[in-house]
């Protein structure tokens, strides 16, 4: 009976903490916002509140009545309990999640699910490097990465100009279509660079050209997986609430097992598949591009995450799928 009681108590505690953790995450995502949330958006990490109480004791002007001291002490404890601003003040790189007012889960514990989510990209890159990739195509990968860099620079320059103009003008000024044009041209540049490198020399035999194209595609996928790992590793430590869903989104897309060349060569022979597969890829790329999916639906502006993490990986995905 005692063991059953302990198990029941453990289950109840776990259930209660799990519900509290879900409520804590929901409060961070949807509100209610804490009093310091609006200050953090402007880079204000702390506010100093100074209370001066006139003293009636002439012999000791600096003395404070114990009741006033208790009020100040309780107010300080209350602010600390509802705010994780303390993590910023002692230069922590991660925030704690609180399943209950008396417990917390540190980043050393909740980082394991993030590692498991990002693990397919590591495994895929290692498999390509150690087994599947016979020869790394440096020239081809450098050309595609160069086009991605040019495209990201153009998107970043336009994003800065676009956001500055948005601050001056009213919402709905009709200039959003220019943003889609900029992104369309950027994707066109990257996909064209990837396709040009895939063709190879026209004088070589078809079988050899197919093998070289496969090596180039594997080389580009290796770099994409490696870039996904290195971009998400610091993001998971600095901003877990953003890094975890981003890693869960990109890991299956970049680390997906590609069908064998024989299976891909059989696709053009079927009229339905030859039309459906490219159309589905184009539709997915168009639906998940930053102006269609992220800004302004999820992010109000083109943040460093959108420009430095999401946009490069999305351009590489377009090169892998559409080239």
HELIX and SHEET records of a PDB file:
HELIX    1   1 UNK A    2  UNK A   30  1                                  29    
HELIX    2   2 UNK A   37  UNK A   40  1                                   4    
HELIX    3   3 UNK A   66  UNK A   81  1                                  16    
HELIX    4   4 UNK A   86  UNK A   89  1                                   4    
HELIX    5   5 UNK A  107  UNK A  127  1                                  21    
HELIX    6   6 UNK A  128  UNK A  132  3                                   5    
HELIX    7   7 UNK A  138  UNK A  168  1                                  31    
HELIX    8   8 UNK A  176  UNK A  199  1                                  24    
HELIX    9   9 UNK A  206  UNK A  238  1                                  33    
HELIX   10  10 UNK A  240  UNK A  254  1                                  15    
HELIX   11  11 UNK A  261  UNK A  267  1                                   7    
HELIX   12  12 UNK A  271  UNK A  287  1                                  17    
HELIX   13  13 UNK A  290  UNK A  293  1                                   4    
HELIX   14  14 UNK A  304  UNK A  305  1                                   2    
HELIX   15  15 UNK A  306  UNK A  310  3                                   5    
HELIX   16  16 UNK A  311  UNK A  322  1                                  12    
SHEET    1   A 2 UNK A  97  UNK A 100  0                                        
SHEET    2   A 2 UNK A 103  UNK A 105 -1                                        
END                                                                             
